[in-house]
Amino acid sequence: MHNFKIAIGILLIILLGSCNSNDDQDQQYDFLLTCYENYYLNYDIEITPALDDFEQELIAEGHLKDDSGRSYKELLNYLKENNYFKTPLKKIDFENEILYKTPSNIAKCGISVFGLDSTNIAQTAYFKAERKIAETLENNEEISVNFIFDVYSKELSNENLEKPFVKQSILVFFYRWYFQSKYDRDIPIDINESTEENNSNS
């Protein structure tokens, strides 16, 4: 019985430590999200509403089933196996700042403005994925976008993908690749085929 109580006690400590760790990670993501939003406010872009609207467009076109992490994971898995978003691609109004402006160092903002610990930031799932991508890029002249989608798919759980900061970061990447899929692809979209598909989905 004594050993049983010790085992239960150890289990509780592990579970509580895990909960605190998750809470800490969520808090870090909240601060980093503020840094992200403030960066785009410098360009008069309210990034969160803009990406919320884009998410709804992805759902309406069938790229996402809903706003769940599971649905994001399914889209990541699709894109790691395919070169582009599937048609229809109806969106035409893109913000240049979202397409081409990227915060140079969100982690640095979190550290300097909110006093976050760089080691803790590095241990978050999102920044582990970013580090893996960066390390691969250092050792290769170029990497495929399919590889990036694969890393995100493997490193980020469904739960991770529902964290606002992580979701927003992935949505920006989707936003840029959607634009690429529509306007800068090896085989251009057949306008007639796209129109017919759009009409059939109306």
Summary of the structure (lengths in Angstrom):
residues: 202
radius of gyration: 19.9
end to end distance: 66.4
largest distance: 75.2
contacts: 543
relative contact order: 0.15
helix: 71%
strand: 0%
